[in-house]
Amino acid sequence: MLIDSSEVYNFIVDKAETRLDKYVVEKCPELSRTQVQKLIADGEVTVNDETVRASLKLGAGDRVSVRVSISPPPTPSPEAIPLSILYEDDDLLVIDKPSGLTIHPAPGSPNHTLVNAVLSHVPSLPETDDAMRPGIVHRLDKDASGVMVVAKNSAAQQNLISQFKSRSVVKAYTVLVKGQLTPDDGVIEAPVGRDPRHRKRMAVVEGGREARTNYHVMQHWDDFTLLEVRPETGRTHQIRVHLSAIGYPVVGDRIYGVAAVRVPRLFLHATRLGFKLPSSGKPVEFTSELPPDLAKALENLA
């Protein structure tokens, strides 16, 4: 659910004994708990048309209304954040993204993102319907690392978006999962959508969007498997959700996977990206070596 300025959202409670503030946070994941509590204190949240306390226990059938008046976020500003550029021409940048760098500004991450860094390098990124994502044609999770492409003009952006939509782009990831995954080659095909129980998460759900992921086993350890993963579709968190759904969660994934003492963070690295240059149609492919922290983690498994 996208929240627009000065909009009212209405909900009917289907589960009794839920705190009001917790309920609103679950229904409006774009809002933090602090924001929700302020809205309640300001009288912008009502239950059965009455203002109430944040701690109120809701009953089944209660009507909850939430009025949100949020100013649109400011346009992203350039920031001198170092970039590892693998390739550049008049149309695009190919970047080796480090782990920990968010792709674009969003609630909770208003700056210090890849977009801010790219704007410092290319001030005239193309405008899009979403002012927070100029030049962005695909994404990597914040904690993931590896190769990705950013468009420098509108024509190149539309060309690249079309290539991703047609599934002609080559995408390969190196992923470490918990467990001994067999067989050595396989395909996971299961629809992915918003988790109905946890609105900030994705899940394999009936009625979700089509999603297909190919994998190949590269190496086994006692209780870990290193994979090359090639998703055919590009759903949010697709690789992490699919591997978790078949019982082999990504190591270091605090949402869908498992933490591991010897692995410092999410073990998901975009190793290869292949597409056609918008200017010439020439096929190109770019690669990113496994970063030192993940390479060291594999050494520790031996």
C-alpha positions in Angstrom: 0.0 0.0 0.0 1.4 3.4 -1.0 0.5 6.2 1.3 -0.4 9.6 -0.3 -0.6 13.0 1.4 -3.8 13.7 3.4 -5.4 10.3 2.7 -7.7 8.3 5.0 -7.3 4.5 5.2 -10.1 2.4 6.8 -9.7 -1.1 8.2 -12.1 -3.6 9.9 -10.5 -5.6 12.7 -10.7 -9.4 12.2 -8.8 -10.4 15.3 -9.6 -9.4 18.9 -7.1 -8.4 21.6 -4.6 -6.6 19.3 -3.1 -3.3 20.5 -4.1 -0.4 18.3 -0.6 0.9 17.6 0.6 -2.6 16.7 -2.4 -3.2 14.4 -1.8 0.1 12.5 1.9 -0.7 12.1 1.0 -4.1 10.6 -1.5 -2.6 8.3 0.6 0.4 7.3 4.2 -0.9 7.0 5.4 2.3 5.5 4.9 4.0 8.9 7.3 3.4 11.8 5.9 2.6 15.3 6.9 6.1 16.4 5.0 7.7 13.5 1.9 5.6 14.3 2.0 6.6 18.0 2.3 10.3 17.1 -0.7 9.9 14.7 -2.7 8.4 17.5 -1.7 11.1 20.0 -2.6 13.7 17.4 -6.1 12.2 17.0 -5.4 11.1 13.4 -6.3 7.5 14.2 -9.9 6.7 15.4 -11.6 3.5 16.4 -15.4 3.5 15.7 -15.1 7.2 15.0 -13.6 8.0 18.5 -10.0 9.1 19.4 -8.4 6.5 21.7 -5.1 5.5 23.3 -2.3 3.7 21.5 -2.6 0.8 24.0 -6.3 0.2 23.3 -7.1 -3.5 22.8 -9.1 -3.8 19.6 -12.1 -6.1 19.2 -13.3 -8.0 16.2 -15.4 -5.8 14.0 -13.9 -2.5 15.2 -13.5 0.1 12.5 -10.1 1.7 12.4 -9.4 4.9 10.4 -6.0 6.3 9.8 -5.5 9.8 8.4 -2.0 10.4 7.0 -0.6 13.8 6.0 3.0 13.3 4.9 4.9 15.8 2.8 6.5 14.3 -0.3 10.1 13.4 0.2 12.7 15.8 -1.0 14.4 15.2 -4.3 17.6 13.1 -3.8 20.8 15.2 -3.5 24.3 14.3 -4.9 26.6 12.9 -2.3 30.3 12.2 -2.7 30.1 8.5 -2.0 32.8 6.4 -3.7 31.7 4.1 -6.5 33.4 1.1 -8.0 32.6 1.6 -11.7 33.2 -1.4 -14.0 32.1 0.3 -17.2 30.7 3.6 -18.4 29.5 5.1 -21.7 27.1 7.9 -22.7 24.1 5.7 -21.8 24.9 3.8 -18.6 27.1 3.0 -15.6 27.9 -0.6 -14.6 28.7 -0.6 -10.8 30.1 -3.1 -8.4 27.8 -2.4 -5.4 29.1 -3.0 -1.9 27.0 -4.6 0.8 25.2 -2.2 3.1 24.4 0.4 0.4 20.7 1.0 -0.2 19.7 1.5 -3.8 17.4 4.5 -3.5 16.1 6.9 -0.8 13.0 5.6 1.1 11.4 6.1 4.5 14.2 5.2 7.0 16.9 5.7 4.4 16.5 9.2 3.1 20.1 9.6 1.9 23.5 7.9 1.7 22.2 5.6 -1.1 23.4 4.5 -4.5 21.2 7.1 -6.2 22.8 9.9 -4.1 26.3 8.6 -5.1 25.4 8.3 -8.8 23.9 11.8 -8.8 27.3 13.1 -7.7 28.9 11.3 -10.7 26.1 12.0 -13.2 24.0 15.1 -12.1 21.5 14.8 -14.9 20.0 11.4 -14.3 16.7 10.8 -16.1 13.5 11.8 -14.3 11.0 9.0 -13.7 7.5 8.6 -12.3 9.2 7.9 -9.0 11.5 10.8 -8.2 13.4 8.7 -5.6 14.7 6.3 -8.3 16.3 8.2 -11.2 18.2 6.0 -13.5 17.3 2.8 -11.7 16.3 -0.1 -13.9 16.8 -3.0 -11.4 17.7 -3.4 -7.7 19.9 -5.4 -5.4 19.0 -5.9 -1.7 20.8 -3.5 0.7 22.9 -6.3 2.2 23.6 -8.0 -1.2 26.6 -7.0 -3.3 27.7 -7.2 -6.9 27.2 -5.9 -10.4 24.3 -3.8 -11.4 23.5 -1.2 -14.2 22.2 2.4 -13.9 20.9 4.4 -16.9 22.2 7.9 -17.6 19.4 9.0 -19.9 15.7 8.3 -20.5 16.1 6.4 -23.8 18.7 4.1 -22.2 16.6 3.6 -19.2 13.6 2.5 -21.2 15.7 0.2 -23.3 17.2 -1.5 -20.3 13.8 -1.8 -18.6 12.5 -3.5 -21.7 15.4 -6.0 -21.7 14.7 -6.9 -18.1 11.0 -7.3 -18.7 11.6 -9.5 -21.7 13.9 -11.7 -19.5 16.8 -11.4 -22.0 19.2 -10.1 -19.4 21.7 -12.6 -18.0 21.7 -12.5 -14.1 23.9 -14.8 -12.1 24.4 -14.8 -8.3 26.7 -16.7 -6.0 24.7 -17.8 -2.9 25.6 -19.8 0.1 22.7 -21.8 1.7 22.3 -23.8 4.8 22.1 -27.6 4.2 23.1 -30.1 1.6 21.1 -29.1 -1.5 20.4 -31.9 -4.0 20.2 -32.5 -6.9 23.0 -30.5 -8.4 20.8 -28.7 -10.8 17.2 -27.6 -10.3 14.4 -25.1 -10.9 12.2 -23.5 -8.3 8.9 -22.3 -9.7 6.5 -20.8 -7.2 4.5 -17.5 -7.1 5.9 -14.7 -4.8 3.8 -12.1 -3.2 3.4 -10.1 0.0 3.3 -12.3 3.1 -0.2 -11.9 4.5 1.0 -12.4 8.1 4.1 -10.1 7.9 3.4 -7.3 5.5 7.1 -6.2 5.3 8.1 -9.6 4.1 7.6 -11.6 0.9 6.6 -15.2 0.7 5.5 -18.0 -1.7 1.7 -17.4 -1.7 -1.2 -18.5 -3.8 -2.1 -15.7 -6.2 1.4 -14.2 -6.1 3.3 -13.1 -9.2 5.0 -15.8 -11.3 8.5 -16.5 -10.2 11.1 -18.9 -11.5 14.7 -19.5 -10.2 17.4 -21.8 -11.6 20.3 -23.1 -9.5 23.5 -25.0 -10.0 25.5 -26.5 -7.1 29.1 -25.3 -7.2 30.4 -26.9 -3.9 29.3 -28.8 -0.8 30.5 -28.5 2.8 29.2 -30.5 5.8 26.1 -28.4 6.3 26.4 -25.7 3.5 26.0 -25.6 -0.2 27.5 -22.9 -2.6 25.2 -22.2 -5.6 25.2 -20.3 -8.8 21.6 -18.9 -9.0 20.0 -17.6 -12.2 16.6 -16.1 -11.6 14.4 -15.8 -14.8 12.0 -13.3 -13.1 12.8 -10.4 -10.8 10.4 -10.5 -7.9 11.3 -8.7 -4.7 13.5 -10.9 -2.5 12.9 -13.8 -5.0 16.1 -15.8 -4.5 15.9 -15.5 -0.7 12.2 -16.5 -0.6 12.5 -19.4 -3.1 15.5 -21.0 -1.4 13.9 -20.6 2.0 10.7 -22.1 0.7 12.4 -25.3 -0.3 14.2 -25.6 3.0 17.7 -24.2 2.1 17.7 -20.7 3.4 20.5 -18.2 2.4 23.1 -17.9 5.1 23.3 -14.6 6.8 19.7 -13.7 5.9 18.1 -12.3 9.0 14.6 -12.2 7.4 14.2 -15.5 5.5 17.4 -17.4 6.3 19.8 -18.2 9.1 22.6 -16.3 10.8 26.0 -18.0 10.9 29.0 -17.2 13.1 31.5 -17.6 10.3 29.5 -15.6 7.7 29.5 -11.8 8.4 26.4 -10.8 6.4 23.9 -11.9 3.7 25.8 -14.3 1.4 24.2 -13.2 -1.9 26.5 -11.7 -4.5 25.6 -10.6 -8.1 28.4 -12.2 -10.0 27.4 -11.7 -13.6 25.2 -9.3 -15.6 24.8 -9.5 -19.3 22.6 -7.3 -21.6 22.7 -5.4 -24.9 24.2 -1.9 -25.1 21.3 0.5 -25.8 23.4 2.4 -28.3 24.5 -0.4 -30.5 22.7 -3.6 -29.5 26.0 -5.2 -28.9 25.8 -8.0 -26.2 28.1 -7.4 -23.2 28.6 -9.1 -19.9 30.2 -7.8 -16.7 31.4 -9.8 -13.7 32.2 -9.1 -10.1 34.6 -11.1 -8.0 33.4 -12.4 -4.7 34.3 -9.7 -2.1 36.9 -10.4 0.5 34.4 -10.8 3.4 32.5 -13.6 1.6 35.7 -15.2 0.2 37.1 -15.3 3.8 33.8 -16.9 5.0 34.2 -19.7 2.5 37.8 -20.3 3.7 36.5 -20.6 7.2 34.1 -23.3 6.1 36.9 -25.6 4.8 
